[in-house]
Amino acid sequence: MQHYVEQLIDLTEPDANQIYNLSIEDARELILKHPAQDAIQIHGSFALVARSGKTVRMARSLDRPMRYFLAKQKEGPALIVAHRIDAIYGWLKAAGLDGQFHPSYTRMVPAHYVVEILLVGCPDPDPVYTRFFTPERAVLEPNLDRIGEAYIGAFVEEISQWLRVIPETAPVGVCFSGGIDSGSVFLATHHVMRSLGMNLGRLKAFVLDLGDGPDLPQARAFLDALGLGLFLEPVEADLSSLDAGETIRITEDYKPLDIESATMALALCRGIRARYRDWTYLIDGDGGDENLKDYPIEENPELTVHSVVNNRMLYQEGWGVGKIKHSLTYSGGLSRSYTRTYAPAHRYGFHGFSPFTRPAVIAVAEAIPFVDLTGYDVAKLYELKGEIVSRGIAALTGLRMPVFPKRRFQHGAVPEDTLRRRLPHQELEYRNQFLALYS
């Protein structure tokens, strides 16, 4: 009788986990032996895989991509888990199993779920998804001052926890534009560092400068208005260095807006790394738009203000696990697109962090009574983020934060028409470029 052997190959870089309250071993034990809902007790950034016999469970935070692939061998199945598709492919190729591979056969662990899969033979098992983060919706009073204080209060606490666990002499770089999200990140980080008696000389606000974009003057105006201009450091880059093909390879995706954003993130990270060989820690505002539902609804024909306001964490998770529109290969929402931030930072050796991705902050955002505050009025919805964040920053730091109109990261580093000439907005072309990496 043939001996049946199941393999689990964990390529998830366990050292990249940053869990505040548990060891990696205890966190794995929790997702393996406790009810899946208990995974909400894991605080920090993580991508975890644990096994007992034929049962494997996986879970990740919103800011960490995590993928898996089930390969077949004569001896038994092999489950390969990694944060990148090319890492899975590399293992399969080395094992002589790459003939089974196609990138669309990989699966992404969706954020906020424990995924259970059994290591059994044919047919392939269906994974079981169990949500571990289910925040209450619309339970706060429609008082903007109190909402702002609660939202920024949770946000500041996350920044405080992060600053306490990184090395006390490590410099801290804010990916900065002077917009609402990066502006609040900088002011909150400055406030926490000063409150804890940390050396403010560690802090810089890095702004990408491609020559004629609106972000640099906006960033300067933001900080100068508060007497904080000395923290600003422009990072210059050349438009000719922007390469969509490179971005597609690094992010392993093809959505045009995310490719544009990630291309700018690569330029910024490349510039910081060229200037500072040993810089490690970056903090940014990714997820702020998703939390407060601040995307142009009219640009997406699938959306209405009712669908945006009434669906739990729509922008964070897409339409949700088990729905027709949910991609098994890519998950949905920010759960999918966080590679636009994670992958560029990882490529250049940075540890990135956004407080907006933490469940405690998202929970406050989900508790906001958006219907009561907007009456489904789109213009009021777009105004809400500036009101909530600026009031919260004022309440917790005493600073009157400048609020500028929303602009995407990629449209601030370079004018939009210039960007379009350099990075053509064609999803099919980008998708074909990605698939060509494995043809």
N, C-alpha and C positions, 0 to 999 in steps of 0.2 A: 504494500500500500504506500502511495506517495505521501510524504510528510507535507502538511499544509502550513505555509509560513506567510504571515501578513507583515508588511513593512510599513513603518511610518518614518518619513524623512522630513525632519523639521529644519527648514532653511530660513527661519523667520528672524534671525539675528536677536536672540534673547537679550543681549546686552543693551539693545536699543530701547527696551522697555523702561519706562520711568514711572514706577508705581510708588505712591507715597506711603501707603499704609500697610502693605503686605510684602513679603518676599515673593520672588517669582515662583518658588516652589509652592508656597501657600496659595497664591493666586491660581495656579494650575489645579491644585487640589480643590479649590472652591468651585471652579467651573466643572470639574469632573464629578465630584461627589455630592454637591449641594444642588437644590433646585435651581434651574437656570436663572430664575428671577434674582437670585442672590448675587449674580455677577455685577449688579449695580453697586455693590459694596467695594468693588475694585476702583480705587481713585488714582487717576493719572492717565498716562498714555501707554497702551499695551496692544500686543498682538500675541495671543496665547493659544497653544495647542496642547492638549493633554490626552493620554490614552490609558484605558484599562481593558485588557484583553482585546476583543474585536471592536470595542467602542472608542471612537475618537470624538472629542468635543473641541470646538474652536470658538474664539470670541475676540473682538477687537474694539478699540475705541474709535471714534469718528475720524481721528487724525492719523490713523495708521492703516494703509492698505494691507490686505491679506488675501492670498489666493491659494487654490488647491487644485490638484489634478489626480485622478485615480487611474493608475496604470495597471495593466494585466501582465502577469508573469505566470510561467508554468507552476512555480512554487506557491503562488497566491498573489493577492493584490498588493500594490504599493501606492500609498497615499503620500504625495509630495506637497508640502505646504511651504509657501514663501511669500514675500511681499511683492515679488515681481514675476511676471510671466517668463521673462528670459532666464531667470534662475531655475524655474521648473524645466524649461526646455533644455538648459545646459545639463541638468542632472539626467534627464531622459536620454540625451544624446550620449553622455558618458556611459550610461548603462545599456546602450544599444536599443533603446525603446522609443527613439524619436519618430519611428514610423507610425506610432499611435497618436502623435501630437498634432493638434491644430489649436491656435490661440483661442478660438471660440469654444473649445472643449474645456478650457480652464474655468474655474468658478471663483467668484469673489465672495468672501464672507461679508454679509451686510452689517454695517455698524448697528449696534444696540441689540444684537441677537446672539444667542448661543446656537451654534450649528452642530448638530450631532450626525455623524455618519458611521456606518458599520463597515468594517473591513471584511467584506464577503465577496465571493466570486460572481459570475454571471447569474442573472443580469445585474447591472450596476445598481447599487442601492439608492433610494431617494433620500436626500438629507432631510433632517427634521429641524425646523427653525422655531426657536422660542424667544420671544422678546423679553429683554430684561430691563428696558427703560420705557416707562409709560407715564409721562408727566400728565398731571391734570391740566385741563384746558379751560381758559377763560374764567378763572376763579378769583382773580384780583379785582379790587374795586377800580372803576374807571377814573382814577385820579393820577394824572401824569407825574406829579411830583413824587408820590409814593411809589409808583411803578418805576420811575427812573432811579430812585434811591435803592429799591430792591434789586433791580437789574445790575446796576453798576456796583452795588454792594457785593453781589455774588461774583461778579467779574473781578473786582479788586481782590477778593479772597483767593481766587484761583491764581492770580498773579503773585500774590504773597506766598502761597504754597510753593510755586515754581521757583521763585527767587531764593527761598530758604533751602532748597535742595540742590541747586547748582553751586559750583565752587564759589566761595565768598569773594574771591579776587577776579573771577572771570568777567570779561567785558560783555555787555548786553547790547545788542543791536536791534533797533526797531525798524522794520521795513515800513517806510513812512511816505505818505503823500500829502498829509494835511487834510485828508478826508475824515469823515465821521469815525470810521472804524479805526484806522491807524492813528488818528488824532487822539481818540480816547485811550487806545493802548499806550501811547507814549505818555500821556498825562497821568494815567493810573500807575504806570511803571515808575515814573518819576516820583509820584506821591508816595508809593510804597517804599521805594528805596530811601527816600528822605525820612520817612516815618520810622524805618528800622535802623536808621543811622548808617546806611550803606554809603559807600563812596560814589557820589554822582559822577565822578570822572570816568567810571566804567560805562556810562550810558552814551549812546549815539543814536541819532535818527538818520538812517540811510535813505536817501531819495535817489531814484534812478533818473539820470539825465542823458537823453539821447539828442540833445541839442536845442530843440524847439518845442518840447512838450509843455503843457500847462502845469504839471505837478510841481516842478521846482519852484516857480514863483508862488504857487499856492502854499507849499510847505514852508517857504520862508515867511510868508505873510502870517501863517498860523502861529509859528513859534515866536516871531517878532512881536506879535500882538500880546503875548504873554511874558515877554522878556526872557525867552528861552532860546533865542536864536543861536547861542553858542553851541548847542547840541546838534545842529544840523550839519550833515556831511553829504554833499552830492557825490554820487558814484557815476562817473561818465562812462558811456559806452557808445560804440559806433553802430549806426543803423545797418551797416553791411554785415555785422556779426550776428544778426538775427536770422536763424535758420530753422524753418518749420520742420524739416526732416530730422534734425537733431532733437528737437522738442518731442516729436512723435516717438522717436526711439526711447527717449528718457522717461516720458510719461506713460508710454504704452497705451495711448488713447488717440482719438482723432476728432473729438468735438471741437469745432473751430474756435469758439469763445475760450474754451479751456486751453487750447493750443496757443492762442494769442497771449493769454495771461501767463501761462507757464514759460513762454518764450521770454517775456519780460522778467520773470522771476529768475530764469537762468542767467540773463544778462546782469541782473543785480547781484546774484550770488557769485558769479564769475568775477565781477568787479571787486567785490568785498574780499574774496579769497586772494586775488592778485595783490591787493593792498595789505592785507593782514593774514599772514601765513597761519597763525595759531588761533584765530577767532573761531569760536565754537557755537555760541548761543545766539539765536535770532528769535524775536517775538513779532507776531504780525496780527492782522485783524481779519483773517479769513474766517468766514462763518457769520460775521456781523450782519451782512445783507440777508442771509438765510434766516437768521433768528427773528429779525423784525420785518421780514417779508418785503424787502425793498429791492425788487427787480421789476423792470418794465414788463408788465403783464401783456401789453399790446404786441410785444415782440415774439410771443409764443402763442400760436393759434390754438393750442390744446388747453390754455389756461383762461379762467375768468376770475374776477375778484372773489366770487363765491367759492371757487375751488381752492384758491390760495388761502383764504381765511378759515375755511371750514375743514380742511384736511390736516390731521396731526403731522407736524414736521415734514410737510410736503417738500420744501426746499432742501431739507437735510437728508431725506431718504427717498425722494422720488415718490412714485405712486404706491410703493410699499411691496413687501414680500408677498408672494402669492397672487399678485395682480397681473393682468395680461401685459401691462407695459413695463413690468419689472424685469430687468436684464439679469439673468443668472451669471453671465460673464462679467458684467460691469456694475452690478447693483444699481443704485439710482441716486439722484440728487448730489449733495455734497459728499455722501458716502462713496460715490463714484469719483467725483471730480476733485477730491482733495489731493489727488496725485499732482495737480497743477502746482501745489505748494510743497508737498512732501518730497516729490521726486527731485526737483531742482536743488532744494536744500541738501538732500541726501547725496546727490551727485557731487557736490562740492564740500562734503564733510561737515555740514552744519547740523546741529540739533535745533529743529524749529519747534515753535509752540504758539498756539493761538488760544487764549482763554475763552473765546466765543464757542469753541467746540466742546467744552466741558458740560456734562449733564446738568450740573447745578445752575449754570447760566442759561442753558436751553430751557430748563424747567421753568425759570422765571418768565422767559419769553413766551412759552406756551401758555402760561397762566394769564397773559395779558388779554383783556376782553376786547379783541380787535373789532368785533361787530358793534359793540356799544360805543367805541371810540370813533369809528369811521362811518357807521351806517352803510357799509359797502361802497363808500365813495372812494374811488381810486386815488384822487388827488390827496385826500386826507390820509390815506394809507401811506403814500409816499412821504408825507410830511412827518409822519409819526416817529421815525427813527431819530431824526435830528432833535425833536422835542424830548423824547425819552432819554437819549444819551446825554444831551447837554445839561438837562436838569439833574440827572444822576451824577455827572461829573462835578457840577457846581455844589451839590449837596455833600459829596464825599471829599472833595479836594479844595473847595472854595474858589475854584477857577472858572471863569466864564469862557467856555470853549467856543472858538469860532466855528460856525457851521457853514460849509460850502455845499453847492449842489452836487448831487451824486455823479460820479464819473467812474467808469471801470478802470482798473489798474492799467490795462494796456492802452487806454485812450488818454492817459495822463502822462505817460512817458514819451509819447509821440502823438502828433495829431492823427485822428482816425483815418483821414484820406491817405496820408503817408503810410500808415500801417497797412491799409488794404492793398496798396501797391506792392508792399514787401511780403505780406502774408495773405495770399488770396483766400477769401472766405468760401471754401468749397469742401464740404464734409466728405463727399465721395472720393475726391482726390486724396485727402488725408487718410481716409480709411484704406485705400489701395496702397498707399505708401507704408502703412503699418503692416498690412498683410504681406507685402513684399519682403519684409524682414524675415519671413519664415517660408518663403516659396523656393 
